[in-house]
Amino acid sequence: MQPTRSGVEIFAETCVVCHGEQGSGGVGPALDASGHAWHHPDQQISDWIANGKLGLTTSMPAYGEELTAEDIALLIEYIKTLWTEEQRQFQADITSRYQTE
């Protein structure tokens, strides 16, 4: 059984090349407090990581075959550490109210 990686490690291995150090942005959008990611519920962010996302100028590839559901959850938890407390509270509320049907 492979040891669990931390969200920081997963981010460094998978995301930093496009989203920059500490999620500050680059080819992909910023994921830190300066960006827009905190406006989206966990379920949507998880779907984008697993299945990819089309964008206006760039597209995010799918990582669902490379990352486990646990990896994705750890990654999202790490990304949340890049947000302010107010942003985390706002995003937690959105996540709790998100409906898939």
C-alpha positions as CSV (number, residue, x, y, z in Angstrom):
1,M,0.0,0.0,0.0
2,Q,1.3,3.4,-1.0
3,P,1.8,5.9,1.8
4,T,-0.6,8.8,1.8
5,R,0.9,12.0,0.3
6,S,0.1,15.4,1.7
7,G,-1.9,18.0,-0.2
8,V,1.3,20.1,-0.4
9,E,3.1,17.2,-2.1
10,I,0.3,16.5,-4.5
11,F,0.1,20.2,-5.4
12,A,3.9,20.4,-6.0
13,E,3.8,17.2,-8.2
14,T,0.7,18.0,-10.1
15,C,-0.4,21.6,-10.0
16,V,2.5,24.0,-9.4
17,V,3.6,23.9,-13.1
18,C,0.4,25.6,-14.2
19,H,-0.9,27.3,-11.0
20,G,2.4,28.6,-9.7
21,E,4.1,28.4,-6.4
22,Q,1.7,28.8,-3.5
23,G,-1.1,28.9,-6.1
24,S,-0.3,32.4,-7.2
25,G,-1.1,31.7,-10.9
26,G,0.8,31.2,-14.1
27,V,-0.5,29.4,-17.2
28,G,-3.5,28.5,-15.1
29,P,-5.4,30.8,-12.8
30,A,-4.4,31.7,-9.3
31,L,-5.8,29.4,-6.7
32,D,-4.8,31.5,-3.7
33,A,-6.8,34.3,-2.1
34,S,-6.2,36.5,-5.1
35,G,-8.0,34.1,-7.4
36,H,-11.5,32.9,-7.9
37,A,-11.4,29.2,-6.8
38,W,-12.9,29.9,-3.4
39,H,-16.1,30.9,-5.1
40,H,-16.7,27.2,-6.0
41,P,-17.9,24.3,-3.9
42,D,-15.7,21.3,-3.1
43,Q,-17.8,19.1,-5.3
44,Q,-17.2,21.3,-8.4
45,I,-13.4,21.7,-7.7
46,S,-13.1,17.9,-7.2
47,D,-14.9,17.3,-10.6
48,W,-12.6,19.7,-12.4
49,I,-9.5,18.0,-10.9
50,A,-10.8,14.6,-11.8
51,N,-12.3,15.3,-15.2
52,G,-10.6,18.5,-16.4
53,K,-12.1,21.9,-17.3
54,L,-12.3,23.8,-20.5
55,G,-11.3,27.4,-20.2
56,L,-11.3,30.6,-22.3
57,T,-7.6,30.7,-22.8
58,T,-6.3,27.4,-21.4
59,S,-7.8,24.1,-20.4
60,M,-7.1,22.0,-17.3
61,P,-6.3,18.4,-18.0
62,A,-8.1,15.6,-16.2
63,Y,-6.2,13.9,-13.3
64,G,-8.8,11.3,-12.3
65,E,-6.7,8.4,-13.5
66,E,-3.6,9.7,-11.7
67,L,-5.1,10.9,-8.4
68,T,-7.3,9.0,-6.0
69,A,-10.4,10.5,-4.5
70,E,-8.3,10.8,-1.3
71,D,-5.6,12.6,-3.2
72,I,-8.1,15.0,-4.6
73,A,-9.6,15.7,-1.2
74,L,-6.1,16.3,0.3
75,L,-5.4,18.6,-2.6
76,I,-8.5,20.7,-2.0
77,E,-7.8,20.9,1.7
78,Y,-4.3,22.3,0.9
79,I,-5.7,24.8,-1.6
80,K,-8.0,26.1,1.1
81,T,-5.0,27.0,3.2
82,L,-4.1,29.6,0.6
83,W,-7.4,31.5,1.2
84,T,-8.3,33.9,3.9
85,E,-10.5,32.8,6.8
86,E,-13.4,34.8,5.4
87,Q,-13.0,33.1,2.0
88,R,-12.8,29.6,3.7
89,Q,-16.1,30.4,5.5
90,F,-17.8,31.6,2.3
91,Q,-16.6,28.5,0.4
92,A,-17.7,26.2,3.2
93,D,-21.2,27.6,3.1
94,I,-21.3,27.2,-0.7
95,T,-20.1,23.6,-0.4
96,S,-22.7,22.8,2.3
97,R,-25.5,24.1,0.1
98,Y,-24.3,22.7,-3.3
99,Q,-26.9,20.4,-4.9
100,T,-26.0,18.0,-7.6
101,E,-29.6,17.2,-8.7
